[in-house]
Amino acid sequence: RSWSPMFLQVGRAIVPHMGLRAATELTRRVADGSSADLVLHLDHGPWDECLEAIQLGFTSIMYDGAHLPFEENIATTRRIVEIAHAYGVIVEAELGKIPDADEQVDWTAYYTDVDEAERFVRETGVDTLAISVGIVHGIPGDPQPLDIPRIEQIRDVTGVPLVLHGASGLSEDEVKAAIAAGVHKFNADTDLRLAFRRGIEQVFA
C-alpha cells in the first residue's frame, strides 16, 4: 500500500546508528505485530538510501535534496520520482527550511516560496510536498503561528497533498486548520520520543 491513515517512518534518528536494512527489519517487526493500517516510509533519505529503500520494499520514500541548489534539487528529485514510480513507490520532497525548536530565525528566509513550490511539483512529479510555514523540529517554547494562508496558496498552485514536519506540540485547532488548508500528513517525532521516555522511566521506577 502507498496510502494509509498512518505512515511508520524510518529515518534520521535511527539509520545512522544501525543502517537502513537493520532499521527496516526492526520496524517491520513492530508493524507485523500491529493491527493498524500502515505504510512503511523512508524519512529524509539521500539518493543512495532512497534507492536502497525501494529495493527493501518501502512503498513511500522522502527524497531530501533541500541542501542542493534549486535547479539541481529539481533534476535529482525528478530522477528519483521516475525510478520510484516504476516500482509503484510514492515520493515526498521538501521545499523551504525547517529550523530546530531552539533556533532564533528570520522566518521570511525559511518559509516555502509559493512560486518555487508550483514549479518544483510541476517539473518533478512528486506525489507529496513537505513545506515550511512556521513549523519547527521539536517543541518550541514560544511557537510561531502557522501561516495558514500560505498553506492554502501552495495547495492551490501545486494540487498535491502537503506535509508538515515537526508537528509535535501543535494545538488541535492548528491541526484542524492545517488539514482544512491542504495538509494531509503530519510528522510527529518528539511527542513519540517523550512518550517513550515516560514509559521507560515508569518501568525503571
C-alpha positions in Angstrom: 0.0 0.0 0.0 1.2 3.5 -0.7 -1.5 5.4 1.2 -2.9 4.9 4.7 -4.1 6.7 7.8 -0.6 6.1 9.3 2.9 6.2 8.0 5.5 4.3 10.0 8.7 6.2 9.3 12.3 5.0 9.3 14.7 8.0 9.2 17.5 10.1 10.5 17.1 9.3 14.2 17.9 5.6 13.7 19.6 4.9 10.3 23.0 6.4 11.2 23.2 4.1 14.2 22.3 0.8 12.7 21.9 1.1 8.9 18.8 1.1 6.8 18.4 -2.7 6.4 18.5 -3.4 10.2 16.3 -0.4 11.0 13.8 -1.6 8.4 13.8 -5.2 9.9 13.2 -3.8 13.4 10.4 -1.5 12.1 8.7 -4.3 10.1 8.6 -6.5 13.3 6.7 -3.7 15.0 4.3 -3.3 12.0 3.7 -7.0 11.7 2.6 -7.1 15.4 0.1 -4.3 14.9 -3.4 -4.3 13.6 -3.0 -0.8 12.4 -3.1 0.0 8.6 0.4 1.2 8.0 2.7 2.5 5.2 6.4 1.9 5.6 8.0 5.3 4.7 11.6 6.5 4.5 12.1 10.0 6.0 14.7 12.4 4.8 16.6 9.9 2.6 19.6 10.9 0.5 20.0 9.4 -3.0 21.6 6.1 -2.2 19.3 5.5 0.8 16.2 6.1 -1.3 17.3 3.5 -3.9 18.1 1.0 -1.1 14.6 1.7 0.4 12.9 0.9 -2.9 14.9 -2.4 -3.0 13.8 -3.2 0.6 10.2 -2.8 -0.3 9.3 0.6 1.1 6.1 1.9 -0.5 6.8 5.5 0.3 10.0 7.5 0.4 11.1 11.1 1.0 14.0 12.2 -1.1 15.7 15.1 0.6 17.5 17.3 -1.9 16.8 20.5 0.0 20.6 21.1 0.6 21.1 21.3 -3.2 20.8 24.4 -5.4 17.2 24.7 -6.6 17.8 23.6 -10.2 19.9 20.5 -9.1 17.2 19.7 -6.5 14.6 19.6 -9.3 16.8 17.4 -11.5 17.7 14.8 -8.9 14.2 14.7 -7.4 12.7 14.2 -10.9 15.1 11.2 -11.4 14.2 9.7 -8.1 10.5 10.1 -8.9 11.0 8.3 -12.3 12.7 5.4 -10.6 10.3 5.1 -7.6 7.2 5.4 -9.7 8.4 2.5 -11.9 8.2 0.4 -8.7 4.9 1.8 -7.5 6.5 3.9 -4.7 5.3 7.3 -3.9 7.7 10.2 -3.4 7.7 13.1 -0.9 10.1 16.0 -1.2 10.6 19.2 0.8 10.9 22.9 0.0 11.8 25.6 2.5 13.9 25.2 5.6 12.6 23.9 9.0 14.6 25.1 12.0 15.2 23.3 15.3 13.0 24.5 18.2 15.8 26.3 20.0 16.9 28.3 16.9 16.2 32.0 16.5 15.4 32.6 12.9 14.2 35.1 10.4 11.1 33.3 9.2 11.0 35.2 5.9 14.1 33.2 4.9 12.6 29.9 6.0 9.1 29.8 4.5 8.4 27.8 1.4 8.1 30.1 -1.6 4.8 29.6 -3.4 6.1 30.1 -6.9 9.0 27.8 -6.3 6.6 25.2 -5.0 4.5 25.3 -8.1 7.4 24.9 -10.4 9.1 22.2 -8.3 6.0 20.0 -8.2 5.2 20.5 -11.9 8.7 19.7 -13.0 9.5 16.8 -10.6 6.2 15.0 -10.5 6.4 14.4 -6.7 3.3 13.0 -5.0 3.5 15.0 -1.8 5.3 18.1 -0.7 6.7 19.0 2.8 6.6 22.7 3.4 7.8 25.3 5.9 5.1 27.5 7.2 6.1 28.2 10.8 6.8 24.6 11.9 9.9 23.5 13.8 11.7 20.3 14.6 11.0 19.7 18.3 8.6 21.5 20.6 9.2 25.3 20.8 8.8 27.3 24.0 7.3 30.2 22.0 5.7 28.7 18.9 5.4 30.6 15.6 1.8 30.6 14.4 1.2 28.5 11.3 0.9 30.5 8.1 -2.4 29.1 7.1 -2.9 31.4 4.0 0.5 30.2 2.7 -0.6 26.6 3.0 -3.7 27.4 1.0 -1.7 29.2 -1.7 0.7 26.3 -2.0 -2.2 23.8 -2.1 -3.9 25.8 -4.9 -0.8 26.1 -7.1 0.6 22.5 -6.6 -2.5 20.4 -6.4 -0.7 17.7 -4.3 -1.2 16.6 -0.7 1.0 18.8 1.7 3.1 17.6 4.6 4.1 19.3 7.9 7.3 18.0 9.5 7.7 18.9 13.2 4.0 18.6 14.1 4.8 17.8 17.8 3.3 20.4 20.1 0.8 21.7 17.6 -2.6 22.5 19.1 -5.7 20.7 18.0 -7.1 23.9 16.5 -3.9 24.3 14.4 -4.0 20.7 13.2 -7.6 21.2 12.1 -6.9 24.5 10.4 -3.9 22.9 8.6 -6.0 20.0 7.4 -8.7 22.3 6.1 -5.9 24.3 4.2 -4.5 21.2 2.5 -2.2 19.3 4.8 -2.6 15.5 4.5 0.3 14.2 6.6 1.8 15.3 9.9 5.2 14.1 11.0 5.4 13.8 14.8 8.7 12.6 16.3 9.3 14.5 19.5 5.9 13.7 21.0 6.6 10.0 20.5 10.1 10.2 22.0 8.7 11.9 25.1 6.0 9.2 25.5 8.7 6.5 25.0 10.9 8.1 27.7 8.0 8.4 30.1 7.3 4.7 29.6 11.0 3.8 30.3 11.1 6.0 33.4 7.9 4.4 34.8 9.3 0.9 34.3 12.6 1.8 35.8 10.9 3.4 38.8 
